[in-house]
């Protein structure tokens, strides 16, 4: 089966219903590392808007220890625009260090200081020379979106805090570069599941972000790892390539984040082979996980086979490439659903787009798809309305922005990305063995709930 998606909508230079944040939103990259507090050098409202967009109306994730209302901000005014904001930043850092307990401070710049030329590196270096754990990243909005900002912050921490390393390596230790914290609504649960299954096959895992990270102590151990694992279509590749250059550290790139037993077992076997792990131990773990997974799936099959008259046959996925690709593979190969439209919304760098599109050419043995890279919500809506979903109501995996279109199509909607304002997410995961079971529950509770 080959499904070709033709973008027939006239392109414009405007973007409505944006599905990412600006570069300074990478303050949530910093705050998602335990013990790290970001300091924002930007105009009033900039940091607050990132919180409301990413951490509140996106699963209501919360700001945590260093985000939300906690993060100090210069709140640049006209005075700093005219006379410069370096002194104000210096004052803020001094106050923050005095009253806030942090293992590392990360200074992030917004558009105003980057445009007027504030010498932020010089200000931060004054504190670095005194031994304060502090770094800076120039993350003005014109640098790009929060995906760009994420990699800028990661590189800043590696260069200014982790530093050089020439010691021994731990061959069975891995650094994980995968989902973007907060942008991905389910990143906490997903990264926990990644760590769990990789530890299950015998690896020591530096997960780096979230509750299961050891914070800056773990970041200090990055150079000791035997390799880096990039588990996403493209995000993290630039970081892994930089670490290869800086520490002569190899990396493995697996574009598809695994959902369900089929993809997860394949993923674990590929990592086992690459890392030279004990195959018997890995296979024992995989067998145990599959046994539990298929136990639950066997009982789910009674519902899936008997409720056929009310279940959707075709689906669309609108969202970041990581979840888009992972969901598409799972829905096609594990549930037998028919893909009707795949739209990627985070605007990946041009050099990665062909490789991402090529992944969709091999969704299954007889399924090859064309995809659309679209940022504008209006265009997304028009494409969904034009899509042939057949005579049954479709199921659309998308965002809050797409709920109205789903209603027009009499379809079902499962929110899987930013913004997700009709989901409260605490520790839920949709990936791996356990996450796939959560996903199945969510999908079909949504379907039968709408038909009730």
N, C-alpha and C positions, 0 to 999 in steps of 0.2 A: 504494500500500500504506500503510495506516495502522495503526500498532501502538500500542495503549493499554496503559500500565502502571499498574495499580491497586494502591496500597499498602494491602493488607488486614491488615497486621500492626499490632496494638495498640501505640501509641507509649508509651514510658516516659520517665522523667527521667534514666535512667542511660545511660552510654555505655561499652560494652566495645570492646576492640580499636580504640582510637582511631587515627585516620589523619592526625593533625597534631600539632604540639607547642604549648607555651604561648608567650606573647608574648616572653619573654626568649630564646627560641630564635632570635630575630632577631640574636643575636650572630653567627650564621652569615651574615646579610645583611652585617654589617660585615666579617667575616673573608674573605668572598668578593671583597672589593675589594682588589686587590694593595697591600701596604704598610700595611694597616690592622690594628690590634690592638684587639679588644674587651676591656674591663675590666668584669667583672660584680660588681655590688653586690647579693649575694643569699645565701641560706643554703647551707650545705655540701651538695654533691650536685646542686644545681640545674643548674649548667653542665655537670657530668659527664653528667647524664641526657640533656641535649640532644645532647651529642656521641654518646652510645651510640645514641640513637634516630635522629637525623637523619644523622649523618656515618659511623656504623659499620654498624648493622644496616639500612642503606638504600643498598645498593649498595657498601658498604665504601669510601666516597668518601675518607675520611681528613680530618684536621683542617687540614692545610696549614700555612702560615706563621703564622697568627694564631689558629687554632681549636684544637680538641682539648685536649691537656694544656698548650698554650702560654698560653691566655687566663688572665690574672691574675683572682683572685676574692677578695672580702672574706671569704667563708666566715662569714657572720654567725652569731653564737652568742647564747645567752640574755643575755649582757652587753649586746650591741648592741640587743637588743629592749627591754631595760629603760632603758638610758642613752642610746640612740641610736648610730648607726654612722657619723656624719659624720667623726669623728676617724680612725676606722679606714680609711675610704675615702680620706681625705686622705693618710694614711700609705702606702696601697697605690699611689696615683697617683704619689707621689714616688719610690717604689721602682721602679715599672714604667718610668717615664721614665728612670731612672738606668741600668737594665740592659737595656732592650729598645729595639730600633731600629725605629721606626715613622714613617710619614709622617703618620699620624693615629691618635689614640686615641679610642675610642667607649665611654663609660660607659653601661652598661645596668642598670636597677634591677629587682629581683625583688619578690615580694609583700611580704616583711618590711619593707624600708625604705619602700616606698610606703604601707604600712599604718600604720607608727609615725611617719611624717612626717619622715624625714630630709631635710634641706635640700640635696639633691644639686645643684640649680642653683647655689646659693651656693658650694659647694665647688669645682665645676668652673669657675665664673667666676673664682676666684682664679688658676687656672692659665691660663685664657684671657687674662686681663689681663697676664700675664707673657709672652704670645706663644706659649705652647705650643699646638700643633694638637690640640685636644681638644674633643669635644662630648659631650652626654649625651642619653639618651632614657629616659623613664619607661615601662618595659615590664613592670610587674607582671602576673602571670598573669591577674588579673581584668580586665585591659584587653581580653583576647581571645586568639586563637591566634597562631601565628607569621606568618600572613598580615597580621593587624592590626599586630603588632610590626614587620614589614618596612616598612610604610608610615610608621610612627612614626620608625624609624631613618632612612629616606630623607629625610623632612621635616626631621629634626634636622640632618643633614649639610648639606642645602641652606640652612637658615636660619642655622646657627651657623658653618658653614665656607665654603660657596660664597659666600653673602652677596649684596648688591645688585649689579646690573649695568645699565649704561646705554649700552654700546658698540654696535658694529656687529654685525649678524647674518651668519652664513654660511648662505645659503639652501639649500645642498645638503648640510648637515650635519644629522644626526638623532640624537636620544637614544632609546634603546630601553628600554621598560618592558614586561617580558614574564614569563617563568617565574620562580618563586620559588627562589633558590639553595638547594641541599641538600634542600629539600622535594621538588622535582622531581629524581628520581634521575639524570636524564640532562641536567641543566641546562648542564653545561660544554660537552658536544658540541653541544647544541642551540643555545646562544647563539653558538658558533663558526660554525655553519652559517648562522644568521641574519645574522651580520656578513658572511660570505663572499658570500652571494647579494645582499645589499643593496649591497655594494661593487661587485659585478659589474655592476649597472645604473647606477653612477655616483655613489653617495652616499658621503660620509664618515660613518662610523658610530661613535658613542659607545656601546659595548656595556655599559660601566659595571661589569660583574661578570665575574670569571673571568680566565683567562690572557691573553685578547686585549684586556683593558682596560688602559689606561695608568695605572690607579689614581687617586689623588686629583687628579693633574694633569688627567685626563679629566673628573672631576667638576667641577673649576673651569671647564671649558669648557661645561658644561651650558647656561648662559644664552646662549651664542653661537650655539647651534644654530638652524637655521631652523624646525624643528618637532620635536615629540615623537611617537613612534609607540608606541601601546599595542597590543601584540600578545598579547591574551588576552581571555577573555570579560569579565573585570571587574578583575582585579588590575592596578594601575597607573593606573586611571582617576582615582582620587582624587589621585594624584601629578600627573598631567597637568593636571587641572583647577586644582590649586594653582599649577603653573608658569605656566599661562595667566593666572591672576590676578596672580602675583608679577612675571612678566617680560613679560606680554602676548605669550606664546609659544603659537602654535596647536598643535593636536594632531590626529592621525589615529587613529581607533580601528578596528582590524580584529579582530573577536572570534575568528576561527578561525586557529589556528596551522597553517600549511600543511604537509601531508604528501603527497608524491608530485608528479608533474609537473603534473597538472591544477590542484590547489589552489595550488601554488607559483608557477606561471606567472600564474595569475589574481591572486595576491597581489602579485607584482612589477609587473604592469601597473597595478594600482590605485595602488601607491606611486609609480610613474613618472608617472602622470597628476597625482596630488596635488602632487608635488614639482616638477613642470615640468621633468623630466629629458629628455635627448636620447632620443627614442623609438627611433631607429634603433640606437643603441648598446645600449639595453635589449633590443630584440628580437634583436639579434645574440647577446647573452649568453644569452637564453632559448632560442634555437634550438640553441646549442651544448650547453646543459645538457640539453635535451630529447633531443637526438640521442644523447648518452651514456646517459641514463636509459632510453630505449626500446630501445637496443641490448641492454642487460642484460635488460630486461623481455621482449624477444623470445625470448631463450634460456630465461628462466625459464618462458615460456609452454608449452614442451614438457612440463615437469614438471607444471604446473598443469592442463593439459588431459588428460594421460595418467594422473595419479594420483588421478583424481576419486573413486574408490571409498573412499579413506581420509581424505578431507578434510572438515572441518566445514562445515556450511551456515549455522548460526546462531551468534551471538555475544552476549556481554554485556560491558559496560565498567563497572568500578567504580573510581572515583578522582576526582581533582581535575577541575574543569570544563574546564580548559585542554586537558589530554590527552584527556579524555572526548569532547569535541566534535570535536577534531582526528582522533582515531582513528575515531570513528563515521563521519565524512564519508569518510575514506579507505577504510575497509573496505566501505562501501556502494557508493561510486561507482567505486572502482578495482578491487575484488575481487569485487563482486557478492554479498557475504555479507548475510545477513538479520539485522537488529538485533532482539534479543529482550528486552533489559533494559539500561537506562542509569541508573546510580546515581551521583550527585554527592555527594562525601563531605566537602568542606572547609568546609561551612557558610558559603556566601557571604552577605554582608550582605543583608538583606531587600530593599533597594531595587534590587538587581541580579538577583534571582531570576527575575522575569518576563522580563526581557530575555534571560537565559540560556535559559530554557525556550522562548522564541520562536525561538531559533536552531535548535532541533530540529524545528521545524515545517517547515523547508525544507532538510532533509538532501539530498534529491534531488527531482526533479520529481514523483515518485510515492511519496515516503517522508516521512511526518510522524509524529513520535514524541512521546509523553509521557515525562517523566522523573521520577525520585524524588530528593529531597534528603534524604539519610540519613547521620547520623554514627555510629550504633551498629552495631557489627560483627555482633551477634546478629541484628538486624533485617535487615541486608544478607544474611546467610546464609539466613534464612528466605525472603526474597524470591527469591533465586536458586533455592532448592529448589522453589519454587512455579511457577517460570517454565517455559513450554512451549518446549522446545528441539527438539521433533520427535524423530524416531527416531535421528538421528545424534548422536554425542558433540559437545557444544558446545565452543567455544573461549572462554575467559573471560580478559579483560584486567583484571587486578586487582592484588592485593597478596599478601604472604606470609600475611596473615590468612585469605585465601580459598582456600588450597590444600586444606584438608579438605573444603570444600563441593565444590570441583572434582572431588575424588576420589569423593565420593558420587554426583555426576552422571556419573561416568566421562568427565569432560571433560578438555580441555587447558587449561593455565594459562600465561599470559605475564605476568610481573610488570612493571607499568608505573608503579608509584607507591609512596609511603611506607606501610608499610615493604616494602622489597624485599630480603629476607635470603638469597635464593637467586640473586642476581645480583652479580657483581663488575664494577663500572662504572668505567672509567678515562676514556675520552674519547668513548664511544659516543653517537651521535645517532640519533634516530628521526624527525627532521623535515627538511623541504626535499627536494631531489632525492636527495642522497646518503643522508640518514637513512632515507628510505623504503625504499631497497634493504637497509639493515641490518635494518629492521623485517621485511621480507619473509623474509629469511634466518632471523631469530629465530622468527617465527611457524611457518614450515613445517619448520624443524629440530625445533622442539618437537613438532609434530604427528607427523611420521614417526618421531621418536625414541621417542615413547610407544607407537607401534604395533609397534615392532621386537621 
